Amino acid sequence: MKYKSILELNKFDYNIGVSKLVLNQLNKFPKYQPKSEYVFYNGVDTKKFYKIKVEKNKKYTIGCVANFWKLKDHILLIKAVELLHKKNNNLCLRLVGTGPTLSECYQYVVKNNLTNIISFESEMPHEHLNLFYNEIDLFVLPSYFEALGCVYMEAWATNTPFIAIKGQGVSELLQSKDKIYSLANAKEVSSLVECILKNMNSKRHFVFDKNYKIDNLVDKFINDVIIND
């Protein structure tokens, strides 16, 4: 971030970040001296994302919705699924999105004869995502630089378990009992494999925390910042 941008931020009454992680990054700049800060998490619209009854695939289905960028680390997820498949785990992976690293990922899948368990799907209309989240058993996005991640919230709103990377914004929202299932080490295939297996072998209920409904977060913001400031 440019020096001039930091000075501009210092002029505002409130600097708002979508996670503590974002504000912590800003506070690493020596000249950053905010008047006040507020964490406003990316809430989810539960009128659009919610649990529905669907017919599940007989295979344990992992899903990922994200642009194919290097920092999203799709290749790590692909390699984790490959290892699990070699150990006779009955699973499949659905990847939704486009981007610069899509070709690399697709070529790896073809080269390693994984097309029978890993599929690539084009970007789908936002209104179709609720069905996607309900159809899968586990949502995984091993992104190692994520302010929060709306897709985690959308999956969670359907009560679909998710796996993210330790130290990213969404980890701030998880209870301690859920972190062993939902957080893997960055760029570490063995850690991601272990996390996926924990979810596959668990019958836990991963129920959405209604505190993170967008309506509730907006009400909290108005009460905290507008009314009580």
C-alpha positions as CSV (number, residue, x, y, z in Angstrom):
1,M,0.0,0.0,0.0
2,K,1.3,3.4,-0.9
3,Y,2.4,5.9,1.8
4,K,-0.2,8.4,0.5
5,S,-3.0,5.8,0.9
6,I,-2.0,5.2,4.5
7,L,-2.3,8.9,5.3
8,E,-5.7,9.1,3.7
9,L,-6.9,6.2,5.9
10,N,-5.8,8.2,9.0
11,K,-8.3,10.9,8.1
12,F,-11.4,8.7,8.4
13,D,-13.5,8.4,11.6
14,Y,-13.7,4.7,11.1
15,N,-11.6,2.2,9.2
16,I,-13.6,-1.0,8.6
17,G,-12.1,-4.4,7.8
18,V,-13.9,-7.6,6.9
19,S,-11.8,-9.4,9.5
20,K,-9.3,-8.8,12.3
21,L,-6.7,-10.1,9.9
22,V,-7.2,-7.2,7.5
23,L,-6.9,-4.6,10.3
24,N,-3.9,-6.3,11.7
25,Q,-2.2,-6.1,8.3
26,L,-2.9,-2.4,8.1
27,N,-1.5,-1.9,11.6
28,K,1.9,-3.2,10.4
29,F,2.4,0.1,8.5
30,P,4.3,2.5,10.9
31,K,2.4,5.6,9.7
32,Y,-1.0,4.0,10.1
33,Q,-2.7,5.8,13.0
34,P,-6.5,5.2,12.7
35,K,-9.0,7.2,14.8
36,S,-11.2,4.1,15.2
37,E,-11.5,0.6,13.7
38,Y,-14.4,-1.8,13.3
39,V,-14.5,-5.4,12.1
40,F,-17.5,-5.9,9.8
41,Y,-17.5,-9.5,8.8
42,N,-18.9,-10.6,5.4
43,G,-22.3,-11.8,6.4
44,V,-24.4,-14.1,4.3
45,D,-28.0,-13.6,3.0
46,T,-29.8,-16.6,4.4
47,K,-32.7,-16.0,2.0
48,K,-30.4,-17.0,-0.8
49,F,-28.2,-19.7,1.0
50,Y,-29.9,-22.2,3.2
51,K,-30.3,-25.9,3.8
52,I,-32.5,-27.9,1.4
53,K,-33.1,-31.6,0.9
54,V,-31.3,-33.0,-2.1
55,E,-30.3,-36.3,-3.4
56,K,-26.6,-36.8,-2.5
57,N,-24.0,-38.5,-4.7
58,K,-23.1,-42.0,-3.5
59,K,-19.5,-40.8,-3.5
60,Y,-18.3,-38.5,-0.7
61,T,-18.4,-35.2,-2.7
62,I,-16.0,-32.3,-2.1
63,G,-16.7,-29.0,-3.8
64,C,-14.8,-25.8,-4.4
65,V,-16.0,-22.5,-5.8
66,A,-13.2,-20.0,-6.6
67,N,-11.2,-18.2,-9.3
68,F,-8.3,-20.3,-10.4
69,W,-5.5,-18.1,-9.0
70,K,-2.2,-19.3,-7.5
71,L,-3.0,-18.2,-4.0
72,K,-6.3,-20.2,-4.0
73,D,-4.1,-23.3,-4.3
74,H,-6.4,-25.6,-6.2
75,I,-3.5,-27.9,-7.1
76,L,-3.1,-28.7,-3.4
77,L,-6.7,-29.8,-3.1
78,I,-6.4,-31.9,-6.3
79,K,-3.3,-33.6,-4.9
80,A,-5.0,-34.2,-1.6
81,V,-8.0,-35.9,-3.4
82,E,-5.6,-37.9,-5.5
83,L,-3.8,-39.3,-2.4
84,L,-7.2,-40.1,-0.8
85,H,-8.3,-41.9,-3.9
86,K,-5.2,-44.0,-4.0
87,K,-6.0,-45.1,-0.5
88,N,-9.3,-46.4,-1.8
89,N,-11.5,-43.6,-0.4
90,N,-14.7,-43.4,-2.3
91,L,-14.8,-39.6,-3.1
92,C,-15.0,-37.1,-5.9
93,L,-14.2,-33.4,-6.4
94,R,-16.2,-30.7,-8.2
95,L,-14.2,-27.6,-9.1
96,V,-16.2,-24.5,-10.1
97,G,-14.5,-21.4,-11.6
98,T,-12.1,-20.0,-14.2
99,G,-8.8,-18.3,-14.2
100,P,-5.1,-18.4,-15.0
101,T,-4.2,-21.6,-13.2
102,L,-7.2,-23.6,-14.6
103,S,-5.1,-25.0,-17.4
104,E,-2.4,-26.2,-15.1
105,C,-4.9,-27.9,-12.9
106,Y,-6.8,-29.5,-15.7
107,Q,-3.6,-30.9,-17.3
108,Y,-2.5,-32.4,-14.0
109,V,-5.9,-34.2,-13.6
110,V,-5.7,-35.6,-17.2
111,K,-2.0,-36.6,-16.9
112,N,-2.7,-38.5,-13.6
113,N,-5.9,-40.2,-14.8
114,L,-8.1,-38.4,-12.4
115,T,-10.9,-37.4,-14.7
116,N,-13.2,-40.0,-13.3
117,I,-13.2,-38.4,-9.9
118,I,-12.4,-34.7,-10.5
119,S,-14.6,-32.5,-12.7
120,F,-14.3,-28.9,-13.8
121,E,-17.4,-26.7,-14.1
122,S,-17.7,-23.3,-15.5
123,E,-18.7,-20.3,-13.4
124,M,-22.4,-20.8,-12.5
125,P,-25.1,-18.1,-11.9
126,H,-25.1,-17.0,-8.3
127,E,-28.6,-18.3,-7.8
128,H,-27.5,-21.8,-8.6
129,L,-24.8,-21.9,-5.9
130,N,-27.3,-22.8,-3.1
131,L,-28.0,-26.1,-4.8
132,F,-24.3,-26.8,-5.4
133,Y,-23.5,-26.3,-1.7
134,N,-26.3,-28.6,-0.7
135,E,-25.3,-31.3,-3.1
136,I,-21.7,-31.6,-1.8
137,D,-20.6,-33.1,1.5
138,L,-17.6,-30.8,2.2
139,F,-16.5,-27.4,0.9
140,V,-12.7,-26.9,0.6
141,L,-10.8,-23.8,-0.4
142,P,-7.1,-24.0,0.6
143,S,-6.4,-20.3,-0.1
144,Y,-3.5,-19.1,1.8
145,F,-4.3,-15.4,1.6
146,E,-8.0,-14.8,2.3
147,A,-9.4,-11.7,4.1
148,L,-12.5,-13.7,4.9
149,G,-14.1,-15.5,2.0
150,C,-17.8,-15.2,1.1
151,V,-17.8,-18.8,-0.2
152,Y,-17.0,-20.2,3.2
153,M,-20.0,-18.3,4.6
154,E,-22.3,-19.4,1.8
155,A,-21.4,-23.1,2.3
156,W,-21.8,-22.7,6.1
157,A,-25.2,-21.2,5.7
158,T,-26.3,-24.5,4.1
159,N,-24.8,-26.4,7.1
160,T,-22.2,-27.8,4.8
161,P,-18.8,-28.2,6.6
162,F,-15.8,-26.4,5.1
163,I,-12.1,-26.5,5.3
164,A,-10.0,-23.3,5.1
165,I,-6.3,-22.5,5.9
166,K,-5.1,-21.6,9.4
167,G,-4.5,-17.9,10.0
168,Q,-7.0,-16.6,7.4
169,G,-10.0,-14.4,8.2
170,V,-12.6,-17.1,8.5
171,S,-10.8,-18.8,11.3
172,E,-11.8,-16.0,13.6
173,L,-15.4,-17.1,13.3
174,L,-14.9,-20.8,14.3
175,Q,-15.4,-22.3,17.7
176,S,-12.4,-24.2,19.1
177,K,-14.2,-27.6,18.7
178,D,-14.6,-26.9,14.9
179,K,-11.0,-25.8,14.2
180,I,-9.6,-29.3,14.2
181,Y,-12.0,-30.2,11.3
182,S,-12.0,-26.9,9.5
183,L,-8.4,-25.6,9.4
184,A,-5.4,-27.1,7.6
185,N,-1.8,-25.9,7.3
186,A,-1.0,-23.8,4.2
187,K,0.6,-25.5,1.2
188,E,0.8,-28.9,3.1
189,V,-0.9,-31.8,1.4
190,S,-0.7,-34.1,4.4
191,S,-2.4,-31.6,6.6
192,L,-5.3,-31.1,4.1
193,V,-5.6,-34.9,3.7
194,E,-5.9,-35.3,7.5
195,C,-8.5,-32.6,7.7
196,I,-10.6,-34.1,4.9
197,L,-10.4,-37.6,6.5
198,K,-11.6,-36.1,9.8
199,N,-14.6,-34.7,8.1
200,M,-15.3,-37.9,6.1
201,N,-15.2,-40.0,9.3
202,S,-17.2,-37.6,11.4
203,K,-21.0,-37.4,11.8
204,R,-20.8,-33.9,13.4
205,H,-23.4,-31.3,12.8
206,F,-21.9,-28.1,11.4
207,V,-24.8,-25.7,12.0
208,F,-24.6,-22.1,10.8
209,D,-24.1,-19.4,13.4
210,K,-26.9,-17.0,12.9
211,N,-24.8,-14.1,14.3
212,Y,-23.3,-14.0,10.8
213,K,-26.5,-13.5,8.9
214,I,-26.1,-10.2,7.0
215,D,-29.2,-8.7,8.6
216,N,-27.8,-9.3,12.1
217,L,-24.4,-7.9,11.2
218,V,-25.9,-4.8,9.7
219,D,-28.1,-4.3,12.8
220,K,-25.0,-4.7,15.0
221,F,-23.0,-2.2,13.0
222,I,-25.8,0.4,13.2
223,N,-26.1,-0.1,16.9
224,D,-22.3,-0.1,17.6
225,V,-21.2,2.6,15.2
226,I,-24.1,4.8,14.3
227,I,-26.3,4.9,17.4
228,N,-23.8,4.3,20.3
229,D,-20.7,6.1,19.0
